[in-house]
Amino acid sequence: MTRNDILYLLPLIVLAASSVLLMFLIALKLSHRFIQLSSMLLFGSAILTLFVPPKELPYYVEPLVVIDDFSIYIMGLIMLSSLVVNILSYIYFEEKEEGPKEYYVLLFLCTLGACVLAVSKHFVSLFLGLEILTVGLYALIAYLRTRNNNIEAGIKYLVLAAFSAAFLLFGMALIYLETGSMEFSVISRNVSQLETLTPVFLTGLGLMMVGIGFKLAVVPFHMWTADVYQGAPSPVTAFIATASKGGVLVVFFRFLIMIDAFRFQSVMVVITYTAIASMVVGNILALQQTNVKRLLAYSSIAHLGYLLVAFLPGSVLSLHAVSFYLTVYIISILCAFGVLTVLSVKEKDAEDIESFRALFWQEPALACVFSAALLSLAGIPLTAGFIGKFFILAGGLEAGYLLTVIVLVLSSVIGLYYYLRIITSMFSGQNIGGFKQKKTHPIFYMLCVFILAALTVLILWFGVYPSTIMDFIEDLQL
């Protein structure tokens, strides 16, 4: 490995080294507060290393990874998401009976896996990153082992993740059989000579899409989502909804772009109907929920459907739409789960809609933050979510996918109902004192509030001035 290889891979190296360093600190029996602050500084260091590589991009570390503008941007999103989750985790776990120190090691490993996915250009690095991410999530989901819901969620995720990995591996094997390579660029050269996909390649691609579909929780592979979202600790749920799905989505997008799969009608039909089913089913199932975590789980299925609609143009417009919508979705969902984390107490998480009644009269700042996040997820004007959906609609109309655009608009109207149901609950009624004040260090509590306020400002800022981030995104290249 050359010096340049090390410089470009420095973010991954720092994440891996940080997990080892934290294990040494835990072995020294240092306090939870020290471990959490150390992990916060290590995440900050990892983010800073993204600015270390020279400007000569893309850079290939053959044959496994590529470092380009897009991968650096996505790694930054993943690391920032993990940093926010890390900050929120202290006040969540401080009151819990389980020792929370090992949690931060697992969080670093999962972040490493998601970042490996973001830079993958080979089946080996794809599967390696996916397994690093998934194995860490098994433990994170079931971390509060004395609670039945957590163990149940962990086992469900374990079984279905192993099941989807088998589909993914079999699909990779068939594509390797047909093309003689596991590198995306070589597969692309072989596929470019075909006018139609061979049955073996098409079967392999279909099996891969099944495996990826389980990880993304799109319809009809969404069965695990609500139970895992509800059972996992709130900060872990935030990580699953943001960094975890973001890494998987990006590597899938890169693979389809590099092999130019969008020129094949069969691939477009599968993506189109998967997107439509996810938007419709996700929103309809969310309508029936009285548990906020389950509601956000089903709404995440719909949002992944929206992102699949952004795939359809198969051009640079897709890259921009996916990057922008993924950014605003991550910001909004982190903000929403951040409020749930701050309001959670030792005995249970804040998750029942009825428990949020009259929250504004008790915690006005948190109620306003939560409202901004939900309005952004609903796609209301003057929020970043509206601009994100606008770019997706523009791309879909330009590519001629009128049906998906109509379904997106109608399903968004359905989504508006259940988001507003939570908001009206927070602003209606009288102060009934439904939430207890958390017994945690005031500095950490204020840090969490500051992070949530910053995320809210970004939601509103990108909704009013989207050019501040779109100018940067338009320079991204694959």
Secondary structure as the mmCIF struct_conf table of DSSP 4:
data_model
#
loop_
_struct_conf.conf_type_id
_struct_conf.id
_struct_conf.beg_label_comp_id
_struct_conf.beg_label_asym_id
_struct_conf.beg_label_seq_id
_struct_conf.end_label_comp_id
_struct_conf.end_label_asym_id
_struct_conf.end_label_seq_id
HELX_RH_AL_P HELX_RH_AL_P1 ARG A 3 TYR A 8
TURN_TY1_P TURN_TY1_P1 LEU A 9 LEU A 9
HELX_RH_AL_P HELX_RH_AL_P2 LEU A 10 ALA A 27
TURN_TY1_P TURN_TY1_P2 LEU A 28 LYS A 29
HELX_RH_AL_P HELX_RH_AL_P3 HIS A 32 LEU A 48
HELX_RH_3T_P HELX_RH_3T_P1 THR A 49 PHE A 51
BEND BEND1 PRO A 53 PRO A 53
BEND BEND2 LYS A 55 LYS A 55
STRN STRN1 TYR A 59 VAL A 61
TURN_TY1_P TURN_TY1_P3 GLU A 62 LEU A 64
STRN STRN2 VAL A 65 ILE A 67
HELX_RH_AL_P HELX_RH_AL_P4 ASP A 69 PHE A 93
TURN_TY1_P TURN_TY1_P4 GLU A 94 GLU A 95
BEND BEND3 LYS A 96 GLU A 98
HELX_RH_AL_P HELX_RH_AL_P5 LYS A 101 VAL A 119
STRN STRN3 SER A 120 SER A 120
STRN STRN4 HIS A 122 HIS A 122
HELX_RH_AL_P HELX_RH_AL_P6 PHE A 123 ILE A 141
TURN_TY1_P TURN_TY1_P5 ALA A 142 ALA A 142
BEND BEND4 LEU A 144 LEU A 144
TURN_TY1_P TURN_TY1_P6 ARG A 145 THR A 146
BEND BEND5 ARG A 147 ARG A 147
HELX_RH_AL_P HELX_RH_AL_P7 ASN A 148 THR A 179
BEND BEND6 GLY A 180 GLY A 180
STRN STRN5 GLU A 183 GLU A 183
HELX_RH_AL_P HELX_RH_AL_P8 PHE A 184 SER A 192
TURN_TY1_P TURN_TY1_P7 GLN A 193 GLN A 193
BEND BEND7 GLU A 195 THR A 196
HELX_RH_AL_P HELX_RH_AL_P9 PRO A 199 LEU A 216
TURN_TY1_P TURN_TY1_P8 ALA A 217 ALA A 217
TURN_TY1_P TURN_TY1_P9 VAL A 219 PRO A 220
BEND BEND8 PHE A 221 PHE A 221
TURN_TY1_P TURN_TY1_P10 MET A 223 TRP A 224
HELX_RH_AL_P HELX_RH_AL_P10 THR A 225 GLY A 231
BEND BEND9 ALA A 232 ALA A 232
HELX_RH_AL_P HELX_RH_AL_P11 SER A 234 PHE A 239
HELX_RH_PI_P HELX_RH_PI_P1 ILE A 240 SER A 244
HELX_RH_AL_P HELX_RH_AL_P12 LYS A 245 MET A 258
TURN_TY1_P TURN_TY1_P11 ILE A 259 ASP A 260
HELX_RH_3T_P HELX_RH_3T_P2 ALA A 261 ARG A 263
BEND BEND10 PHE A 264 PHE A 264
HELX_RH_AL_P HELX_RH_AL_P13 GLN A 265 LEU A 287
TURN_TY1_P TURN_TY1_P12 GLN A 288 GLN A 288
STRN STRN6 ASN A 291 ASN A 291
HELX_RH_AL_P HELX_RH_AL_P14 VAL A 292 PHE A 311
TURN_TY1_P TURN_TY1_P13 LEU A 312 PRO A 313
BEND BEND11 SER A 315 SER A 315
HELX_RH_AL_P HELX_RH_AL_P15 VAL A 316 LEU A 343
BEND BEND12 LYS A 346 GLU A 347
BEND BEND13 ALA A 350 ALA A 350
STRN STRN7 ASP A 352 ASP A 352
HELX_RH_3T_P HELX_RH_3T_P3 ILE A 353 PHE A 356
TURN_TY1_P TURN_TY1_P14 ARG A 357 ALA A 358
HELX_RH_AL_P HELX_RH_AL_P16 LEU A 359 GLN A 362
HELX_RH_AL_P HELX_RH_AL_P17 PRO A 364 ALA A 378
TURN_TY1_P TURN_TY1_P15 GLY A 379 GLY A 379
TURN_TY1_P TURN_TY1_P16 PRO A 381 LEU A 382
BEND BEND14 THR A 383 THR A 383
HELX_RH_AL_P HELX_RH_AL_P18 ALA A 384 ALA A 399
TURN_TY1_P TURN_TY1_P17 GLY A 400 GLY A 400
HELX_RH_AL_P HELX_RH_AL_P19 LEU A 402 PHE A 427
BEND BEND15 SER A 428 GLY A 429
BEND BEND16 PHE A 435 PHE A 435
HELX_LH_PP_P HELX_LH_PP_P1 LYS A 436 LYS A 438
BEND BEND17 THR A 440 THR A 440
HELX_RH_AL_P HELX_RH_AL_P20 PRO A 442 VAL A 464
TURN_TY1_P TURN_TY1_P18 PRO A 466 PRO A 466
HELX_RH_AL_P HELX_RH_AL_P21 SER A 467 ILE A 473
TURN_TY1_P TURN_TY1_P19 GLU A 474 ASP A 475
#
